[in-house]
Amino acid sequence: MRITVSIRTFFDHIRQIENLDPATTDAELSIHARKYVQNLYDHVKNFGIEVLGYQAHGELATLTAQLKPSWDEESFHKRIEGLNWLVPVAVSLDQPDIPAFVYEPMMRAAIQDQFINFGGQLQRLNVSEIRPALENIARQILTAPVTPPSNEVEAEIQQLEYENFLLESGKGEQLRKEQKRRELDASRQREEEAYTAAEQKRLEAFISGNQD
C-alpha cells in the first residue's frame, strides 16, 4: 500500500501522541524525529500494518506499507484504525493489499484476479472510502455478464481459470466436488453414447434383415 501524508500534519500528530510541547519547532522535533517516527511505526504494527519506507516530495510524503490479511470484521476494522493512526491524506491499494480489507475468500480472489481492470478505482482514496470502493467493485464483478466460450479451447481455458479461482479462494473441497461431478457427467455421457450406438446398430441390422 502507498500512504500519502502531509508532512506538517504528520509531525503535528507526533507532537500530540508523544505529548510534546505544541511550541516545539520542526527543527527541535527533528533532533529526535527518527525515534518518534519509529515509535509510531511500531504502534501501527499492532494493527497489522508494517511501514516499509518513506519518501518525501515537497510538503507531502509517501509511506509504503505491508498489511496483514483480515479474517473477520474485527480484523478489518483493526487495519482501518491502524491506517488512521498514520493520518493519511490518501491511500492507494495494490493487488497484495486486497486481503487486508476483503476477508470473504471467493470475493477476495475475484477482486485480486481482476485487479488490472478495477485497480484504478482504488487509488488516492480517503480511508473511509476503502470499503465503499471495494463493495462497488464487488457489485461490478457479480453483475458482469459472462461471455460463453465460442470453441473448445476457450471452454478449456475458462474451466482452468475457474479452477484456479477456486484454489486461490480456499475452495479446494468445492473444486474436488466439481471435478467429481464432471467425471460422473462424462461417464454418463459415454454410457448414453454407447447405448445409442448399440441401439442404432440393432436398428440397422433389423432394417437390413427385413430388406433381405
C-alpha positions as CSV (number, residue, x, y, z in Angstrom):
1,M,0.0,0.0,0.0
2,R,1.1,3.6,-0.7
3,I,0.0,6.1,2.0
4,T,0.2,9.8,1.2
5,V,0.7,12.0,4.3
6,S,1.1,15.8,4.8
7,I,4.5,16.2,6.5
8,R,3.1,19.1,8.6
9,T,0.1,17.1,9.8
10,F,2.2,14.0,10.3
11,F,4.6,15.8,12.7
12,D,1.8,17.7,14.4
13,H,0.3,14.3,15.1
14,I,3.6,13.0,16.5
15,R,3.7,16.1,18.8
16,Q,0.3,15.0,20.2
17,I,0.9,11.3,20.7
18,E,4.4,12.0,22.2
19,N,2.9,14.7,24.5
20,L,5.4,17.2,23.2
21,D,5.0,21.0,23.8
22,P,3.0,22.3,20.9
23,A,5.5,25.1,20.7
24,T,8.3,22.6,19.8
25,T,9.6,23.7,16.4
26,D,10.2,21.4,13.5
27,A,13.9,21.9,13.9
28,E,13.7,20.8,17.6
29,L,11.5,17.9,16.7
30,S,13.9,16.8,14.0
31,I,16.5,16.0,16.7
32,H,14.5,13.0,17.9
33,A,12.3,12.6,14.9
34,R,13.7,9.2,13.9
35,K,12.8,7.8,17.4
36,Y,9.3,9.3,17.5
37,V,8.5,8.2,13.9
38,Q,9.7,4.6,14.8
39,N,7.5,4.7,17.9
40,L,4.5,5.4,15.6
41,Y,5.6,2.7,13.1
42,D,5.9,0.2,16.0
43,H,2.5,1.1,17.2
44,V,0.7,0.5,13.9
45,K,2.3,-2.9,13.7
46,N,-0.2,-3.8,16.5
47,F,-2.9,-3.2,13.9
48,G,-1.4,-5.4,11.2
49,I,0.4,-2.6,9.3
50,E,4.2,-2.5,8.8
51,V,5.6,0.6,7.3
52,L,8.5,-0.3,5.0
53,G,9.7,3.0,3.5
54,Y,9.3,6.8,3.4
55,Q,9.8,9.2,0.6
56,A,9.3,12.9,0.8
57,H,8.2,15.1,-2.1
58,G,7.6,18.7,-1.2
59,E,5.0,19.1,1.5
60,L,3.9,15.6,1.1
61,A,5.5,12.2,1.7
62,T,4.6,8.6,0.6
63,L,4.8,5.8,3.0
64,T,4.9,2.2,1.6
65,A,3.3,-0.4,3.9
66,Q,2.6,-4.1,4.0
67,L,-0.7,-5.1,5.6
68,K,-1.7,-8.4,7.2
69,P,-4.8,-10.1,5.8
70,S,-8.1,-9.8,7.6
71,W,-10.2,-12.8,8.6
72,D,-13.3,-11.2,10.0
73,E,-14.9,-7.8,10.6
74,E,-12.9,-7.1,13.7
75,S,-9.6,-7.5,12.0
76,F,-10.8,-5.4,9.0
77,H,-11.5,-2.5,11.5
78,K,-8.1,-3.0,13.0
79,R,-6.5,-2.4,9.6
80,I,-8.6,0.8,9.2
81,E,-7.8,2.0,12.7
82,G,-4.1,1.4,12.1
83,L,-4.2,3.5,8.9
84,N,-5.9,6.3,10.7
85,W,-3.1,6.4,13.2
86,L,-0.9,7.5,10.3
87,V,-3.2,10.5,9.5
88,P,-3.1,9.9,5.7
89,V,-4.2,12.4,3.1
90,A,-5.0,9.5,0.8
91,V,-4.2,5.8,0.4
92,S,-3.7,3.7,-2.8
93,L,-4.2,0.0,-2.8
94,D,-2.1,-2.5,-4.7
95,Q,-3.1,-6.1,-5.5
96,P,-1.4,-7.6,-2.4
97,D,-3.5,-5.2,-0.2
98,I,-6.8,-6.7,-1.1
99,P,-6.8,-9.5,1.6
100,A,-6.4,-6.8,4.3
101,F,-9.8,-5.5,3.5
102,V,-11.7,-8.4,1.9
103,Y,-11.9,-11.5,4.1
104,E,-14.6,-13.4,2.2
105,P,-12.4,-15.9,0.2
106,M,-14.4,-16.0,-3.1
107,M,-14.7,-12.2,-3.4
108,R,-11.1,-11.6,-2.3
109,A,-9.9,-14.0,-5.0
110,A,-12.2,-12.4,-7.6
111,I,-11.0,-8.9,-6.9
112,Q,-7.4,-9.9,-6.9
113,D,-7.9,-11.8,-10.1
114,Q,-9.4,-8.8,-11.9
115,F,-7.3,-6.1,-10.2
116,I,-5.9,-5.0,-13.5
117,N,-9.5,-4.0,-14.5
118,F,-10.5,-2.3,-11.3
119,G,-7.3,-1.2,-9.6
120,G,-7.8,2.4,-10.8
121,Q,-10.8,2.7,-8.6
122,L,-8.6,2.0,-5.5
123,Q,-6.2,4.9,-5.9
124,R,-5.9,8.1,-3.8
125,L,-8.9,7.2,-1.5
126,N,-9.7,8.5,1.9
127,V,-9.5,5.7,4.4
128,S,-13.3,5.9,4.8
129,E,-13.7,5.3,1.1
130,I,-11.9,1.9,1.0
131,R,-14.9,-0.3,1.9
132,P,-17.4,1.5,-0.4
133,A,-14.9,1.3,-3.3
134,L,-14.4,-2.4,-2.8
135,E,-18.1,-3.0,-2.4
136,N,-18.7,-1.2,-5.7
137,I,-16.1,-3.3,-7.4
138,A,-17.7,-6.5,-6.0
139,R,-21.1,-5.4,-7.4
140,Q,-19.5,-4.8,-10.8
141,I,-17.9,-8.3,-10.8
142,L,-21.1,-10.0,-9.7
143,T,-23.3,-8.3,-12.2
144,A,-20.9,-8.5,-15.2
145,P,-22.3,-10.8,-18.0
146,V,-20.3,-13.9,-18.6
147,T,-19.4,-14.5,-22.3
148,P,-19.9,-18.2,-23.1
149,P,-16.9,-19.9,-24.8
150,S,-17.1,-20.0,-28.6
151,N,-15.0,-23.1,-29.0
152,E,-13.4,-26.0,-27.1
153,V,-10.1,-24.2,-26.5
154,E,-11.9,-21.2,-24.9
155,A,-14.1,-23.5,-22.8
156,E,-11.0,-25.3,-21.5
157,I,-9.2,-22.0,-20.7
158,Q,-12.3,-20.8,-18.9
159,Q,-12.5,-24.0,-16.9
160,L,-8.8,-23.8,-15.9
161,E,-9.3,-20.1,-14.8
162,Y,-12.3,-21.2,-12.7
163,E,-10.4,-24.0,-11.1
164,N,-7.5,-21.6,-10.3
165,F,-10.0,-19.1,-8.8
166,L,-11.4,-21.8,-6.5
167,L,-7.9,-22.8,-5.3
168,E,-6.9,-19.2,-4.7
169,S,-10.1,-18.6,-2.7
170,G,-9.5,-21.6,-0.5
171,K,-12.3,-23.6,-2.0
172,G,-10.3,-26.8,-2.7
173,E,-13.1,-29.0,-1.5
174,Q,-15.6,-27.4,-3.8
175,L,-13.1,-27.9,-6.7
176,R,-12.9,-31.6,-5.8
177,K,-16.7,-31.8,-5.9
178,E,-16.8,-30.0,-9.2
179,Q,-14.2,-32.4,-10.7
180,K,-16.1,-35.4,-9.3
181,R,-19.3,-34.1,-10.8
182,R,-17.7,-33.6,-14.2
183,E,-16.3,-37.1,-14.1
184,L,-19.7,-38.5,-13.4
185,D,-21.3,-36.4,-16.2
186,A,-18.6,-37.6,-18.6
187,S,-19.2,-41.2,-17.6
188,R,-22.9,-40.9,-18.0
189,Q,-22.4,-39.3,-21.4
190,R,-20.1,-42.2,-22.5
191,E,-22.7,-44.7,-21.4
192,E,-25.5,-42.9,-23.2
193,E,-23.4,-42.6,-26.4
194,A,-22.6,-46.3,-26.2
195,Y,-26.2,-47.2,-25.6
196,T,-27.3,-45.0,-28.5
197,A,-24.7,-46.5,-30.8
198,A,-25.7,-50.1,-29.8
199,E,-29.4,-49.3,-30.5
200,Q,-28.5,-47.8,-33.8
201,K,-26.7,-50.9,-34.8
202,R,-29.6,-53.1,-33.8
203,L,-32.0,-50.9,-35.8
204,E,-29.7,-51.0,-38.8
205,A,-29.4,-54.8,-38.5
206,F,-33.2,-55.2,-38.2
207,I,-33.8,-53.0,-41.2
208,S,-31.2,-54.9,-43.2
209,G,-32.8,-58.2,-42.2
210,N,-36.2,-57.0,-43.3
211,Q,-34.9,-55.8,-46.6
212,D,-33.3,-59.2,-47.3
